Amino acid sequence: MNQPDHPVSDALTSTLAHQVLGKLSEQPGPYFGEFGGRFVPEALVAALDELETEYRKALDDPAFRNELDRLHREYVGRPSPLTEVTRFAQHCGGEAGNRVFLKREDLNHTGSHKINNVLGQALLVKRMGKTRVIAETGAGQHGVATATAAALLDLECVIYMGEEDTKRQALNVARMRLLGATVIPVQIGSRTLKDAINEAFRDWVANVETTHYLLGTVTGPHPFPEMVREFHRIIGEEAREQIQERIGRLPDVLCACVGGGSNALGLFNAFLDDPDVAIFGFEAGGRAISPGEHAARFSGGSPGVLQGTRSYVLQDDDGQTLPTHSISAGLDYPSVGPAHAWLNDMGRATYRPIMDDEAMEAFRLLSHTEGIIPAIESSHALAGAMQVGQELAAAGKRDQVILINLSGRGDKDVATAARWFGLLDDDAQAGSEGDQ
Amino acid sequence: MSTTVTSQSGAMLDATAAAGRAALIGYIPLGTPTPDLAIEAITAMLDAGADAVELGVPYTDPGVDGPVVQRAGEAALAAGTRVRDVVRVVEALKAHAPAAPVLVMSYWNPILRYGVDAFARDLAGAGGAGIITPDLIPDEGRDWIAAADTYGLDRVFLAAPSSTPERLRITAKASRGFVYAASVMGVTGTRATVGAAAERLVADTRAAGADHVCVGLGVSTGEQAAQVGAYADGVIVGSALVKTLQTDRPWTQRLDDLQTLTAELAAGVARSRKDA
């Protein structure tokens, strides 16, 4: 991770900042074009300022970087491998010679990319002298990663999780408790990820002296979007090196799923300044692109403010947040990181919805063809790669190389898949009901 | 604070100060339980001694509100309350009590979606005093600051016990009417005691340049209102009042309960300076 200097004052507009720095991959917060910022109660401003100061100092501190590097290597298992998937590639325009590579974040300790950001922030918590971390979680991946780091670094840990999600991801709830965390099911609002974030912010305002809110994605108030990107940029930096070693050039296409957008930005960031690399983010199309049936912000959303940042938001005519649906808890969120809104509006990245059934078909296909069970979140990226690969082949392009971020593994999703595909015998079905 | 425009709430706070007491500002969410019944409730509250109204706009994601206001907001939205209902509710309140300032309290996205300038225009047209913005800090408020100047509205930004002197200066400078001092670090809701941090925050906010400072969060009794009113220009009460409307009792009895509590709080601010 090459940490840039931050010579640009926050007071400058991001357009100017971008002109000064010249690189999309080094865009500092708080603004990403017209997006980002800090839409928070005044009570949190001091904590956000402290966090920003500490984060910038830490990234310039070799001791911090060495400790994070050591944990990546010895605890997480980085670098995560790059796996070519030749049988799966047959479904991605393989007849045109397309090749597909997976960046294996699913093989990280705790089973997803989330641990990258969590370890970075948890080390910051120690530096700030705070003793308690709180976090939101949707699919449970970020909650598990946070509970893990809290155990490792001896921090008190409270995880807020929508009641709906605690049912969908019961095994991850047990996992977090096993790791010593307190899991609080959130029983207000839509009882999903956004409500868990509301509760986490309420806790943070009340306990900010001792507590750090370990936000799990590239959204929220500044400095979170920039800071979480910095902790995940290792994904793209490793992948860039690995793919060049493997094929001697950059890939043609990047694919990642986008909930808040941290795994996607982690991969994309290393390629943002390579204009020949096409970048695709895949959102949850759910059951249909109609209000309440999906979580595809770039298909049904518009610019607005939610939970501390300005970005695309699924909202009604009154600015009320719309309910969302996705088969994947981790993508079931009505807003998206401001950097994605910025990349969308400037045309640097393309965002498309993937429907529940398309994601589940890709889930099945990767399992069958490669012996890799992906998270349903990541399956949206796989389904997107199938679409894009086939489109490129149909357009007469040949030998396209597609790099997919396999952001998480699917162990947590086996019960959902068993129901979706009818994989359990009748008497076993009853036994799986606890893990919905 | 800017003084180029006459501030409705500033004028009211000057008047109560001249009368030797703090002001009582009561919070009721628009649409609790419907916009029409909210008009009844708020007029009842004004008749019982509240000096000003804080009219809450219901929002799906009320990040700084505790359970009482969350429930009120959910019910208001379920009843079909719209942001545009603000206009007719403010008009009705001003018709009933022309002297009482009506401030809207809203999370930022509903106003952003309505259009910042359009909302300010329509609120001013209805006779509203200004907007309290719990999740908008002056740093992000350029459009609103301009619109408030255009339409002569009060801009009430918040100060918190965690605010640094520099933040208090920014907040005091950007505000007009008064600064809303959050008495504790936390969400809205009733508390057994109002934090000792509140008195210090009021003094610090005045030292940072604020003409008026009102205190909110946690006040629920006449006793607390008297304590806070001894050092603040105004006492803001929310959840305790809203709770009186959330019982199973018949509506007219709930209005009685609301008036009883309002009268107790009004008596508290009335003796605030005399006890001190």
Interface residues (C-beta under 8 A of the other chain):
Chain A: G37 R38 F39 V40 P41 E42 A43 L44 V45 A46 A47 I188 G189 K194 D195 N198 F201 R202 V205 A206 N207 V208 E209 G304 V305 L306 Q307 G308 V313 Q315 D317 D318 G319 Q320 T321
Chain B: Y59 T60 D61 P62 G63 V64 G66 P67 Q70 E74 L77 R82 V83 W108 N109 P110 I111 L112 R113 Y114 P134 D135 L136 I137 D139 E140 F157 L158 A159 A160 P161 S162 S163 T164 R167 T171 A182 V184 M185 G186 V187
